[in-house]
Amino acid sequence: MIAIVHYGLGNVQAFANIYKRLNIPAEIAETPEAILGADRIILPGVGAFDWAMKRLDASGLREALEEAVIGRGRPVLGICVGMQMMAKRSDEGSLPGLGWIDGEVIRFDETALTQQTHLPHMGWNDVAPLETDGLFRDLAEGARFYFLHSYYFVPHNPDHVLATTDYGGRFASAVRSGNCLGVQFHPEKSHAWGIQLLKNFAEL
Amino acid sequence: MLRPRLIPCLLVQNGGLVKTVQFANPKYVGDPINAVRIFNEKEVDELIVLDIDATAQNREPDYGRIRNLAAECRMPLCYGGGVKTVEQVERIISLGVEKVALSAAAVADSGLVARAAKVVGVQSIVVVMDVKKSGWLGKYEVWTHNGERKSGRNPAEFARAIENAGAGEIVVNAIDRDGMMNGYDLDLVRKVREAISLPITVLGGAGSLKDIEALMRTFGIIGAAAGSLFVFKGVYRAVLINYPSRAEKEELVTQALKGSEKVA
């Protein structure tokens, strides 16, 4: 069972619909029990960093989430700000992050962008995985995903970069440290490529 | 490489989908959820859904409908219509919508853009700017309330104010071109593009994929939105939801960007 954490942010239903079509058991998790009872976790997100952290704290789910991820080592996939929350801090906010992956979230350097590229980074871009198995199985060639963000994750350990994307220079569009995985793009809104990635996560 | 976006724009009135001409004569074109399902299959880049009555009728956004739409969309969704407060923006984002469009409320108070962006993030705040040419000199002006009220604002100056306030995207909607299918107003887009560095999406006038190609050739990475083009087929405007295939879109974008001088 995959728990899609419902802390009041992000399109939980879109994930549930995709897993239903794939015939993979998943549920929208609104209680600590639902999170602790799952063997995999998706942490969605849309919005600003501090707002997301506050919503997670207010949901009453944070403790169960930390127990499942840190205590029990369950695989977790963070999406967009859900990934950024796994960092220690973010340029976008003042609250500390969950700190599950050693790294920080910084803003794109606008001076490095060309006249063609603007902030936010918005739309469909290529994602180059550094591994062709696991989360990016069958996504090595021509896969593209939907991005919507002005900040990105910088893991302090370069081995934690799982995929990169070019936007005024390459940045980590997917990260992994142990059982914690995160993607900056929105697989739930990226059609066949996103569905493949979510299927891969279920089969890790 | 980041790609330009091809975006169907759906207008909702009384719970049904409509298509207007110059913001008037709404023609019923179907059910919103059905349309979303078809656009899912066609793998559209993004979708814009605007409730065109909410502001004019001073109505709250219909949260039940937004929740259903967001749940059905397998593409990013931008929702607008009747949004006036930060609380409404928060609520719509929490229903699973990626972007919220502000229009009349942002014209009245650009501070709303700043306050909303602070909560949900710059990337999720879109401002739809409805523009009409008026007067003997054909001066561009920003209008609100379904094209019924003049704001007295110049589009480039308003776009700059919105960018400074912290919007993440501007939709430039040419009222004169709405439903006309005679091409985008490239002069208007140029004026706005020169004024700001935010992502821009252009709406109003697309009659064929050639018009979209022309827009992308001129401006490179841009959002090309269209209503009529993606819901009507043929000279008699029969309702038929359509969108280029992945290969057709790839070809269109490649050709357009090849001709675009601005591509770095």
Interface residues (C-beta under 8 A of the other chain):
Chain A: G8 L9 G10 N11 V12 Q13 A14 N17 I18 V46 G47 A48 F49 W51 R55 V81 E92 T114 Q115 Q116 T117 H118 L119 P120 H121 M122 G123 W124 N125 D126 R144 Y146 F147 L148 H149 S150 D166 Y167 H186 E188 K189 H191 A192 G194
Chain B: M1 L2 R3 P4 R5 E43 D45 E46 R67 A70 A71 E72 C73 R74 M75 P76 I93 S94 G96 V97 E98 K99 A117 K118 V119 V120 G121 V122 Q123 S124 G168 E169 S197 L198 P199 G220 I221 G223 K262 V263 A264
